[in-house]
Amino acid sequence: MSALLAGDPSRTVAMVDEPVVAGSPEQVVGRPDALLDAGVDRIGIWPFPSESFAGQLTTLADDVLPHLCRR
């Protein structure tokens, strides 16, 4: 890891940002499809910040997951 961090900082940022899905439902809907198309077979959910956990799961269930279930 230290070798990675000692390299190009933009590469480190890209490695963190590429697999992360975050944003409004409209921004998020297409990202899981792109990850699945790239060969990802599991997607973990980590709502953040935790004090809005229930609201985030409701939004995920209502506005994002229905789009993924069409696959």
Protein Blocks (a to p, Z undefined) as FASTA:
>chain_A
ZZmmmmcfklmmmmmmmmpccddfklmmmmmmmmmmnopabdcdddddfklmmmmmmmmm
mmmmmmmmmZZ
